[in-house]
């Protein structure tokens, strides 16, 4: 299966010269990590809160959870989930192959879906959804939904929207010219593609680790009103519905707290979003984005973006940091900090196209007011330990 957009990702190289192996035995987000008091800087009390982001107790190592059931594409996935949930939970191992998803799948607490091989275990979503103009609550379908659950895991899988035989509209060349059609016009070739791949709602202590999300109908992955979720080592590329006000092509968290995003690679969607009332104490660490990081609609602030590459292509519609528009959104919350990121805005170095290159070891903050630059330089000296995300392996 040679889907466009899949590529092996073994190392993500950062501007500071550090390479992070995806399959290292111990990595950020694993069990056994604690706050590093030796690096605490009392000028920035949020450091203690950011260290709590992600699954409480960490993502369990693969060999510590029992495989309760092994299935193949011939088996019924929902029945397997229900069966394992009734047993108290455990891992469902999906053998390699294409699993056709023609109706919504609901995950339950303590159930982990694990692929035999990420690129060869493919959950092929073929559902469609008609947009009802006068029933916005029925706007989208969700292929995999997690509601009011905990200890749910998605590991080593490819989620691929495959309901049509044409590609999403975007650009493969980073320097291609801006084109209004990508983000600001309807998808007219087929108007029934309002299908999210994976949505967590009102859930906690769950994780998505080492998965591909390809060609989503709308959102590839979203966390709504959740707490302590870890998204790690995932690759996302492309979405069909990315038009204004259609809530399509987002990845991120809305109204969620204490979520950790680590080593995520994201391409050719609308936004990575931290948004909506309640969104606070989320950490975005060492990710590689070719989309903007967008704070809008009144997040509660106190979110951290550190050591990421954020590079919006020339054809993208936003600078590296977005804050929404005053005629559509409420302003961002306070104390959203940016530190040691490499940023390019529509091909120009900087958090926006006017302020110039972001300086290393310098603290920046997202504005809380419309009508001002979306990011400003803070006068504070950098944290004494060289990072705001101060965690270490427990001795």
N, C-alpha and C positions, 0 to 999 in steps of 0.2 A: 504494500500500500504506500504509494508515493504521493501523499497529499501535499499540495503546495503549502508552504509555511512550516512544515515540520523540519526541524534540523536538530542534530544532537547538540546539546549544550552541556559541556563538561566544566567550563570555567567562565566566569564573568569577570572581566578585567576592569578595574576601577582606576580612576585618574591618580589615585595614591599609589598605584603599583602593586596592589594586593590582588591575588587571584584566589577565588573561593571555590573549592571543589564541591560540586553538587552532592556527590555521593560519599563525602567524608564520613568517617565513623561517628564523629561528634560535630555538630554544627549548631548555629543559632536556631533556637526554637526546640531543641531536644530537651528531654528530661534532665534534671540535675543542674539547671542553671539558676543562679541567684544574683541579686543586686551586688555590685562591687562597691562596698562602702569606701574603699580607699580612693575611689575616683569621684566621690560625691562632691559637688560644689554647691554650698548652701545658697549661693546667689540664684540657683536654678532649681527650686524645690521639685519641679515637675520630673526631674530625673528619677526620683524614687517611684513615681507613678509609671513612667515609660518602661521601667524595668519589669513591670507587672504585665505588660502587653503579651498577648498570645495565650495559648492553652495553659491553664494553671497546672503546673507540674510538667509541662512540656509534651511534645508529641512522643508517644511511646515508640521505642525502637521496634523495627519490623519483626524481630525475632521474639518479642515479649508478648505478643497477642496470639491467641489460639485461632487457627483456621477451622471454623465450624463447618464450612461447606465450600465445595468446589463446583463451579458450573461451567458450561460451554454455551455458545450462542443458541443451541437448541433448547436450552432451559428457559423457564419463565423467571425473569429477574425479580419482579415484584413478589412473587411467591417465595423466592429464596430469601428476600429481605424480611418478609413477615415471619418466615419459619425461624430464621436466626434471631430475630428480635424476641420471639416467644421463648427461645432458649436462654435469654438473658444477654444476648449479644455475642460479638466475635467477628472474625474476618470472613468475608465471602471472597474467595479467590476466583477471579474471572480468567479462564484460560484464553489464550490468544484467539482472535477472530473478530468478526463484525457482529455486534449486537444491535439489531434494528429496534429503535425506540419510536413506536408509533402512537403512544399515549403516555401521559404523565406518570412518572415514577416518584413515589414518596419514600424517603429514607426515615428510619426510626432510630431512637436513641441506642447507643452502644453498638451500632452496626457499622462496620468498615468495609467499603468496597475497594478491593485491591486488584489491579491488573497483573497478569503474569509478566507482561512486558509493555511499558508505556506506549510505544509507537505501534505495537501490534495488537493491543487490546483496545478496540475502537467502539465507542458507544455512538452509533450513527443515528442522529435524530432526524426523523422525516415528517414530523408533525407540521401543520400549518394552522394559522389563526386569523380569522377575518377581523379587521378593525371595526368596532362598532362606535360610530361617531358619538352617539348619545348615551353610551354606556361605558364610560372610561374605566370602570372597575373591571371590565371584561376585555381590556385592551390586549392583554398578552396571555400566552400560555407559558408554562414553565415545564421543561423536560424533566429536571430533577429538582425536587423541592424538599427542603428540610424545615419543618415548622415545630417550634416549641420542643426542641430536642437538644440532647447533649451527648458528647462523646461520639459524634458521627465523624467518620473519616473517609476521604476520597484519596486514593493513592495509586500512582503509576498507571494512569488511564488517559486515553484520548477521547475528548468529547468533540464531536464534529457535526455541525448542522449540514444536512445533505438532502434538503427537501426540493431543491431545484438544481438544474444542470448548468447554471451560469454562475460566474464569480461575483463577489461583492464589488461595488464600485469604489476604487481608491487608486493609489499610485504606488508603483514598486520602486520608483526612483526618489530618493530623499530630496533631491533638488528640483523635482518637477514643479511646474508652475501651479499656483493656487487655482482651484477650479470649484466654483460654487456648487456644482452638483454633488460633491462628495458629502458635505455636511448640511446642506441647506435646501435640498430638494427631495421630493418624494422618490421612493423606489417604485417606479412605475412598471417595471417588467413583471412584477408579481407583488400584489398588495396584501398578501396573506402570510408574511414572514415574521409576524410579531411573536417570536418564540425565544424566550430566555433559555440558556443551557442549564445553569445551576443557580438557585437562589436559596440562601439561608434566611429564615425569618425567626426572630424572637428565640434564638438558639444560643448555646454557649459551649465553651470548652470543646470545640470541634476543629477540624483541620482539613486543608486541601494541600496535598504534598506531591510534587513531581508529576503534574498532569499537563496535558495539552488541551487548549480550548481554541478550536478552529472554526472560522467562518460562522460565528454566532448569528442567529436570526436577529436578536437585539442584544441584551446584555450577555456576555460570556459567563460572568460570575459576579454575584452581588451579595452583600451582607446587610440585611435590614433589621435594625433594632436588636443587634446581637452584642454579645460580650465574650471576650477572651477567645477569639478565633485566630488561628495561624494559617496564613497562606504562604507557601514556601516552594521555591524551585519550579514554579509553573511558567508555562509559555503560552501567550495569547496572541492571536493574529486574526484580524479582520472581523467585520460584522456587516450585515446587509443594511439594517435600518439604523441610520445615524443622523437623521434629520432633526432640526431644532424642535424642541417641545414634544418630541415623540418618545422620549425616555428610552432611547436606543443606543447601543454601542458603549455603555458605561461598564467600567470595572471599578470596584472599590466598596466603600461602606457608607451607608446613609443611616444616621441616627444610631450608630454603633460605637461601642467603647472598648478600649483595651484590646484592639485587634493588631496583630503583627503581620506585616508584609515584608518578606525577606527573599532576596534573590529572585524576584519576579521579572520576567521579560515580557514586554507588552508592545505590540505593534498595531497600527492601522485600525484603531477603534476611535471613538469620539473623545472620551476622557478617562483618566483615572481620577475618581472623585472621592473626596472626603466632604460629606455634605449632610445637611438637615439637622434640626435640633436634636441634641443628644450626642452627636459625634464628638468624641473627646478622648484624649490619651491614647490615640492610635499612633503606631510607629511604622514608618516606611523606611526600610534600611537596606542599603546596598542593592537597589533595584535598577533595572535598565529599561527606561521608558522612551519610546518614540511617540508618545502622546503627552499632553499637558497633565499636570497635577492640578486639579480644579477644586478650590474651596468655595462653595457657594450654598446659598439658601440657609444661612445662619447655623453653621456648625457651632458647637459650643467651645471651640478653641482648644488650646493645650495639646495640639497634635505635633508630631515631629517627623520631618523628612531629612534624612542624613545619609551622606555618602552614596547618593544615587546619581545616575546619568539620566537627565531629563532633556531630551532633544526633540523638539517638534519640527517635523519636516517643513520645507518651504510651502508645500501644498496644504499643510494643516491650517486651521482657522484661528489658532490661539497661540499665545506665547507659552513659554515653559510653565508658568504659573497662571492659572485662571481664577477669577473670583466671581464670575457671573455678571449679569447686567442689572442695573438698578430698576429697569422697567419690568423685570421678570423675577428677580431673586432678592432675598434679604442678604445683607453683607456678612462676610466671614466673622468668626468669633475671635477672641483675643489669644495672644501668646501661641500662635502657630509658628513654630521655629523651623528654619532651614539652615543646614550646616554642612559644609564641605561637599556640596553637590557640584557636578559638572553640568552646566546648563547651556542650551542653545534654543533660541526662540525663532522659529521659522528661518533657520539658517544663520542667525546672527547670535554671537556669543552673549549670554546674559539671561537673567530671569525674565527680562522683557527686552524689547529691541532698542530701548533708550538708555538703560542704566549701565551698559558695559559689562565686561566679564565679571563673574562672581569670584571674589577673592578667597583663597584658602584660609582656613582657621578664622573665619569671620562669621559673626552671627547675623542672620537676616531674619526678618519677620514678615508674614503676610499682613497686608493692611486690613484694618477693620472698617474702612470707610470707602465708599465709592467716590470717584472724582479725583483720586490720588493714585500715584503709581501702585501697582498691585503688590509690590515688594519694597521694603525699605531696609537700609543698613542700620543695625542697632549699634549703639556706642559701646556695648559690653565687651569686655575681653572674653576670649573663648573659654569654655569650661576647663578647669585646671587639669583634668585627666585626659583632655584631648578628644572627648566624645560626650554627647548627651545620652547615648544609649550604653550605659555602663553595666554590663552583665559579665559573669564569669562562670566557669564550671564549678560546681560545689565540691569542695575538697573532700 
